[in-house]
């Protein structure tokens, strides 16, 4: 396949990244032929926030059928998923975060399992 990305920081607190992957091959399971993502991150003092949009092209996925106990391959349509985050770094290696995933409430499967829709995560990362 082919992969590439472009990363830039046009002004000191702002950074952006765009990446593309074209996957070659036959019988690809859960791997789209085309994927494209873009992100923007803004950092000031101990705060950082960002948003990321990811496009995955149509691809085949394997799902496990609980009735027949067989694995079936089905087509998963293309999708665009948008995520966002905000962090506050209160120590050198420790931060508090809020992550929001799938803000557009896309209906899709990941690893053969249906995703729950919009998700919110709040947490602390500590260095011990």
Phi, psi and omega in degrees: 000187181227134177228150175197158177209159176228127181233137181214157174230084186296327174226153188310317182275354187247134176225148180221152180213139174230135178222152180221142175227131173244115182261132179255155177129166178252161177056040178282128179247124179063025177229111179287152177291327181234132170219142183219136177218153177217143180217153176227134180229137179236127181234132175213129184053238182262005182258144170217147180213152180196169177221146180222135174243132181232129175251130173238128180287171179304139180203167178266142176231157177258130175235148181265124180270113183292338180282317184259348184061032175243159175263131179244142175262127179232161177274130176253127182290164179294160181207158172235124182243133180243129179237157177216159179209160169216135181233149169231117182267104184269346171220171183305316182243024183224139180210161173251139183222157171229124178239136174240124183244144176060052183299336179272001179056046178293144178259110182204172178249147176227120183065027180088353182249141178293137179280155186279001184096216180291133180234149176230132178235133175234135182193180178231135172249121183242141172264126181258000000 
